């Protein structure tokens, strides 16, 4: 049984917070940029000359394997039975199971120092479980060795903020655990603060800023009806809302909330997930099944890109060529020009069987200059050179179904 936690609604009432509008914010330094003098180093880690990239897969039995993309060796890391979905911050893989979230340390990460990077390799480890009930939403920053990580359990309404610095030492430490009414919510870390959704009628309706001890920041609350989907970009932390997005940035050590509305007159469905290459300002989300929303958090603008066929996932590369990738319902990967919406290239149908069955969920992961796609039913992981006419650069066969996929080391 979970320990009894403070009720966030009561805390907000005691703090006298009310829903307020979002103040505009000038562009700020990257909200999630690490500030430690250690440049991401931890005891036992070796600094590398290039990112130690890998792909982590989880099969239906819960076996976690890590494929080293440099030497193509495979290591079995452990077991996370009952896993239904997985996410990553580039180092840790968070596997959502029946009774909580299992945390896997891949032992690979990149320290983003804005104008340069440091790369590290350490021994992988199974860190343990964060208990909770119902589907979990995990929100991370751009740092795997500092700050916090948010975990929200929809079934119980528990909002948990983990100490990421402690995780880098092999420990799972909760900065706070608060009770809210059950809903599809989230805890989104930013600097030494966290954004936590507040429900109304069982649906997330607003977002409040809390400090790392779980105490509300007076006056720091904003409307965000049907809040769904979150990502941290080079600019700040983003939460999707029914009418656009809420962007949180750090300005003079405080959190400022800014609304980025959808264009006037739009009839396209809102994005409920936001995905993109790590550390870039632009992210993408589905606008129904035949269009893509692009959110440029630096320019505070949305762009709608129609697609000529049904799609099931979209992600932004945000490179000089403005590539956007989409996974079509027929199993093809599409490479789209993010400025014009033009289809630049496409693969053959790679994961049609997986999309047509319940073998697992194909996931398209964007990096530079490659993308990765798992085919659970096909028992393969594809590496795609999207800048070279969507060429399949490598195909990795797997001993079991790679039901879930995450890239680590970036």
N, C-alpha and C positions, 0 to 999 in steps of 0.2 A: 504494500500500500504506500502511496506517495505521502510524504510528510505534509502536514497542513501548512499552507502558504498564506501570506498576506493577500487580501482581496484587492486587486488593482482598482476596481470601481470605487471602493470605499476610500482608498488612498487619494484618488483624484478628487473625490468630494471633499475630503478633509483639507486638501491643498487649495481648494477654491478655484479649480481650473474650469474654464469655459471654452467652448469651441470658438476659435478665432480664425480670421482669414490668414493667408500666407503672405508674409512680407517678401518683397523682391530681394534678390541677393546678387551682388556683383560676383563675377567669376573669381573663385578662390583657389588656393593650392589644393592638390588632390586630397580629398577628405580622408581617405584611407591610407595615405602614404605612411610607411613606417617612420618612426622617429628615433629608434634606438641607435646608440653608437656602435652596437655590435654588428650592424649591417646584415642581420639575419642569421648570424652564426650561433650555434648551440653546441654544448659539450658533446663530443663524439661525432660531430659532422665534419665532412671533408669538403672544402670549397673546390668546385669544378670549373673548368674553363668554358663549358657550354651547358645549357640546361639538360639535366639528366631525365629526359622525357620518358614516360611509360604510360601504358594503358592498363587500368585495373578493370577486371571483369568479375561479375558475380553470377554464378550459375543457379539454376532453380533449387539445388540442394543447399545453397548458401556458401559454396566454396569460393573463396576470394583468391584470384590469381593476378599477378602483375607481370605484364609483358614489357621488358626493357626494349625501347625503340631504337637504341643504339646498337646493342649486340644481339638482339632478338631472343634473349634467354627468357624463360618463364619461371617465376617463383610462386609457390603456393603460400599465402600469408596467413590463412586461418579460415574460420567458418562463421557465418552470420545467418543462421537458419531463419526462414520466414520473412526474408527481405522482399519488400514490394517496390521500393524505389531507392535511388542513390543519388547523391550530389557530392560536389567537391569544391574546395577552395584552391585547388592546385597542389595541395599536400595531403590533407586529410580527406578520406572518403567517409561520408555519413550514410550509413545503411539503415533505412527505416524498416523496422520489423514490427512484430505483433505487440511487443511489450516495451518499445522504446527505440532509441537510435543507437546503433553500434558504431563506434568511431575507430577507423583504421588509419594508422599513420603509415603512409607510403614510404616515408624516409627520403622524399625528394621534394625540393621546393626552390622557388626563385624569390630573391629579395629585390623588390622594386624600389629603386632609389631615385625614381623620376628620370634622371639624366643618364643613369647607367644601372646595371643589374649585377647581382651576385647569385651564384648557383651553388646548391648544397646537396650532398648525398650522405645519408645516414642509414642505419639499420631500420627496416620496417618493423612495425609493432601493432598488435591489437590492443588498443587503449582501454576498452571496456564499453559499458553501456550507459546511456542517459535514460532513465526510466520515464515512461509516459504512456498515455493511451490515445489511440486514434492516429490518423495520418499526421506526419510531422513535416513542417516546413522549416528548412535550415537556411539561414542567411549569414553570409560571411563578408569579410573585408578583403583587401588586397594583400594582407599580411598573414603569414602562417606562424609567426613567432611573437606577435604583439597584439594587444587589443582584445577583442571579444568575438564570440560566435553566438548567434541566436538560434534557439530551437523552440518552436511552438507546436504543441500537441492539440489538434482540433477536437479530439474526443473529450479531453478533460479540461481544455482551456488553459492548461499550464503554459506560462511564458517563462522560458529559462534562458539566462545569459551565462554562457560558459567563458572561463578565463582562457584565452588562446595562449597566453604566455605559459600558463601551467601545462596546457596540452603539449607545448614544445618540450617540456620536461618529462612527459609521459604521464601526467596526472589529469584527471577530469575533475575540475573544480567549478562549482556553480557560484557565480557572483550574486545572482538572485534567482528565485523561483517564485512567481506570482500566480495567483489564481484569477482567471477571468471566466466569463461565461463561455461554454464551448462554442467555437465557431472556426471557420477557416481563416485563422489569423496568422500573425508573424511577429517576430522580435528581430529588428534590424539594427545591428551595431553600427555606430559611427563615432569615431574618436573614443572618448571616455563615456559616451552616452549610448542610448538605445531607443529606437522607435518601436512602440508597442501599439497594436491595433486594439480598438475598443468596439464591441459589437452593439448593434441595436436590432432587435428582432431576429437574432441568430446570424446576422450578417455584419461583417466589419464595416463600420460607418465613419470612424475617425481614427486619427493617429496621435499619440501623445509621446512627448520626449521625457525619458527617465534618465537619471544618472546611473552609474554602474552599481550602485547599491539598491536600485529599484525605486528610488524616490522621485516623484514627479517634479519636473521643472515648471515653476509657476508660469502660466500663460502660454506654454509651448505646446499647443494642441491645434490640429487642423482637420477639417473635414476631408474624408477620403472614402466615399461611398463605394461599397463592394470592393474593398481593397484586395487585390490579388496580383501576385507576381512581384518579385523584388530582385534587384541586382545592384552591385556596387560597381561604379564606373570610375574612370580617371577623375571625374568631377565630384562625385558624391554618391550617396545612397538613394536609390529610386524605388518607389512603390507605385504599382499601377492602381488607378482608380477608374470608376465607371466613366468619368468625364475627362480622363487624361492621366497625368502622372503627378506624383508628389516628389520633389527633389529636395533632399536634405544635404546641406553643405555646412562646413565649419568656417565661421567667420569670427576672427578675434577670439577663438576658443569657445564660442557658443554655437549652437545649432540654429540655422535659419532654414525655414521651410518655404518652398516656392512651388506654386502650382504651374504645371505646363499643360494647358488644355488642348484637346484635340481641335483641329481646324474647324472654324464655323461652318455649319451646314453639313458636316460629315454624317453619313448614315452607316458607315462600316462598323462592325462590332468592335468593342474595345479589346486590347491585348490583355490576356490573362497570364501570360508568361513573357519574360524578357530575357533574351540570350545574346551573347556576343563574345568576342575574343577578350581574354582577360586584360584588364588595364586600359581598355580603349573607351572613348566617350560615347560611341554610338552602339545601340543595341536594337534587336529586332523582336517582333512578336507577331503571332498570327492575327489577322483581321478577318475572322471567319475562316473559311477553308479555301478562299480563292484570292487572298490579298495579304500583303505584309505591311505592318506598321514599322517604320524606322524612327527611333527616338534619338536625336542628337542632344545629349545632355549639356554639351558645351554651348551650343547655339540656342538651346531651349526650344527646339522645333520638332514637330512630327511630320513625316512624309509617308504617304500611302502609295504602295506599289502593287498594282493589280498583277495577278498571275493567271496564266492561261489554262490552268488545270488545278484540281484539288491538291492541297498540300497539308501535311500534318505537323511540320516543324519548320521554323526559320531561325537563322542566327546570322549576326552581322560580323564580318571580318574587320571592317573599318580600316582598310589599308589604302594605299595611294590610288589603287584601281577601284575602290569603293565596292568590293565584292560583297554580295549577300548570298548565303547558301540557303536552300530549302530542300526538305525531303518531301517528295511528291507521294501521293497515295498509291501510286503504282510501283514504288520502290526505287525510283530514280533520284539522284541528287542533282539539283539544278543550281547553276551558277548564274547569278543575276547581277546586272549593273545597278548599283544602288542609287545612281543619279537619274537614270532614265527608265529603269524597270525592264530593260531589254534582256532577253534570255541570251547569255553569252555562250553557254555550253551545257551539256548534261551527260550523265553516265547512262549506261544501260540499266535495266531494272535489276537492282542488286538485292533488295530485301522484300520482294513482293510476298514471298511465302510467310515471312515473319509478320508482316502487316496484316495478312489475311488469317492468321492463327493467333492462339494465345501462348505461343512459345516464349514470348518475351517482348520487350518494347525496344525497337531500334532507336538509338539515340545518335544524333549527329553532333559531333564536338568540333568546334572551330579553333584552329591555331594558325600560326603563320610559319611556313607556307603550306601547311597540310591540314586536312580534316580527317576525322576518324568516324567510322560508322560500324556499329555491331549488327550482325545478322544472327539472331538467336536460332531461328529454324535452320538457317544455312550453315551454322557452326563456323562462322568466320568473323574476322574484324578486317575492315577495309581501310587502307590509307589512300587518301585521294589528293592528288595535286590539282587543286581547283584553278590555279593560275595557268596550268598547262592543259587547257581544254578538258578539264575534269578527268584527267588521266588517272587510272588506278595504278598507283606506284608500287604498292605492296598489298598482298593478301595473306592474312595470318589465319591458318586453320586452328580451331580450338577443340580440345578433347571433349568438352561438354558444351551445352548451350550457353553462350555469353549473354545471359538475359539482361544484365545491366552493365553499363559502361561509364567510365570516368577517365579523364586524362590527368596525370599527375606530373610534377616536375616543373610546371610553368608558373 
